[in-house]
Amino acid sequence: MARVRELLDIGISRLRESGSETARLDAELLLAHALDVDRTAVLAHTDAPVGDGAAARFQASLDRRAAGEPVAYIRGIKEFHGLAFGVDARALIPRPETERLVELTELEIVRRLLGAPRPAGSPPVRVIDVGVGGGAVAVTLAVLLRRRGMLDEVALAATDLSDDALQLARENAVAHAVGDRIAFSTADLLPGSETAGWDVVAANLPYVRSAVMPTLPIAASFEPATALDGGPDGLAVIGRLLEQLPDALATDGVALLEIGGDQETELRALATERLPGWLCEVERDLGGLPRVAVLRREGTDATSPAA
Ligand SMILES: C[S@@+](CC[C@H](N)C(=O)[O-])C[C@H]1O[C@@H](n2cnc3c(N)ncnc32)[C@H](O)[C@@H]1O
């Protein structure tokens, strides 16, 4: 019977040959998946024997990874903001950069709830995640707000063009016990005017330039192209959302939009053109890159006397 160390060595060489730049990590995660344990158990028990069934599952996973499939799809799980999300080809694998969007959106909601006295019976803060994908943003927000005891004061909604993605998002919401706390719907960006008046819009929409798509790592080809391709300049979908904001956002509402690390200048220009008189701040991620554009009408920012 093969031992953990031998299988890891075989896996690492196989994945290195196939071009993986994270061969060791991938092999450890995939062996842990085959054994149904976590990665630390694999690292701690390198002398342990591995049964034939687990060895065969590991081999099958190596075949998929060597063909370029992302580890997250093979494992069927991805950690995001400390939570486990089910992932598969129905939606984009959540990226660590998006945790910044979640943090800023949570802060914005908390500021609204705590910043001024809220008389009993105040309407909930209305928040929508546009392009929910597998649910990383909306579901994490719901979990974080529940931990703060604030979920009852927030009405959360989420849209996507893709019914497949919405179905995965619903599954993740149920898995995190917030399935009944998010109103999911199919929509092209924001839903119709009858739901206007959003206090907070959060969106991680596609922003990869079309010409860059073929140059992405092969793993990205397993993800839905509609989740990544942002048109010729990468900002086609975000630009359409900007056009919807004046009618859709409450007077003092705010939109937080994830952008590519090299898109700040283009995004600012687009905001000036489509939202004249609005404020546009760009927040950076942990790597120091511009990552989240924050848009609101002038005179409604937190520090403004008119707010
Ligand atoms: C970059 S993925 C983000 C998914 C998820 N929010 C996350 O952060 O992991 C973009 C998502 O936007 C959706 N999308 C693309 N165009 C859209 C549109 N016009 N209206 C609504 N959703 C759209 C895609 O289907 C995809 O699920």
The ligand as a Tripos MOL2 file, in Angstrom:
@<TRIPOS>MOLECULE
LIG
   27    29     1     0     0
SMALL
NO_CHARGES

@<TRIPOS>ATOM
      1 C1        -16.8090   38.1650  -11.6740 C.3       1 LIG1
      2 S1        -18.2290   37.1480  -11.4460 S.3       1 LIG1
      3 C2        -18.4940   37.4660   -9.7130 C.3       1 LIG1
      4 C3        -19.2920   36.4410   -8.9960 C.3       1 LIG1
      5 C4        -19.3900   36.7020   -7.4920 C.3       1 LIG1
      6 N1        -20.0150   37.9780   -7.2050 N.3       1 LIG1
      7 C5        -18.0290   36.6520   -6.8470 C.2       1 LIG1
      8 O1        -17.5080   37.7120   -6.4740 O.co2     1 LIG1
      9 O2        -17.4700   35.5610   -6.7140 O.co2     1 LIG1
     10 C6        -19.4410   38.1300  -12.2690 C.3       1 LIG1
     11 C7        -20.8680   37.6380  -12.2260 C.3       1 LIG1
     12 O3        -21.6730   38.6290  -12.8820 O.3       1 LIG1
     13 C8        -22.6380   37.9740  -13.6650 C.3       1 LIG1
     14 N2        -23.0400   38.8880  -14.7420 N.ar      1 LIG1
     15 C9        -22.4000   39.1960  -15.8930 C.ar      1 LIG1
     16 N3        -23.0910   40.0990  -16.5980 N.ar      1 LIG1
     17 C10       -24.2110   40.3660  -15.8690 C.ar      1 LIG1
     18 C11       -25.3330   41.2080  -16.0650 C.ar      1 LIG1
     19 N4        -25.4510   41.9670  -17.1610 N.pl3     1 LIG1
     20 N5        -26.3080   41.2250  -15.1170 N.ar      1 LIG1
     21 C12       -26.1940   40.4560  -14.0110 C.ar      1 LIG1
     22 N6        -25.1610   39.6350  -13.7730 N.ar      1 LIG1
     23 C13       -24.1840   39.5940  -14.6810 C.ar      1 LIG1
     24 C14       -21.9640   36.7140  -14.1610 C.3       1 LIG1
     25 O4        -22.9080   35.7490  -14.5340 O.3       1 LIG1
     26 C15       -21.1320   36.3310  -12.9340 C.3       1 LIG1
     27 O5        -21.8410   35.4620  -12.1000 O.3       1 LIG1
@<TRIPOS>BOND
     1     1     2 1
     2     2     3 1
     3     2    10 1
     4     3     4 1
     5     4     5 1
     6     5     6 1
     7     5     7 1
     8     7     8 2
     9     7     9 1
    10    10    11 1
    11    11    12 1
    12    11    26 1
    13    12    13 1
    14    13    14 1
    15    13    24 1
    16    14    15 ar
    17    14    23 ar
    18    15    16 ar
    19    16    17 ar
    20    17    18 ar
    21    17    23 ar
    22    18    19 1
    23    18    20 ar
    24    20    21 ar
    25    21    22 ar
    26    22    23 ar
    27    24    25 1
    28    24    26 1
    29    26    27 1
@<TRIPOS>SUBSTRUCTURE
     1 LIG1         1 GROUP 0 **** ****
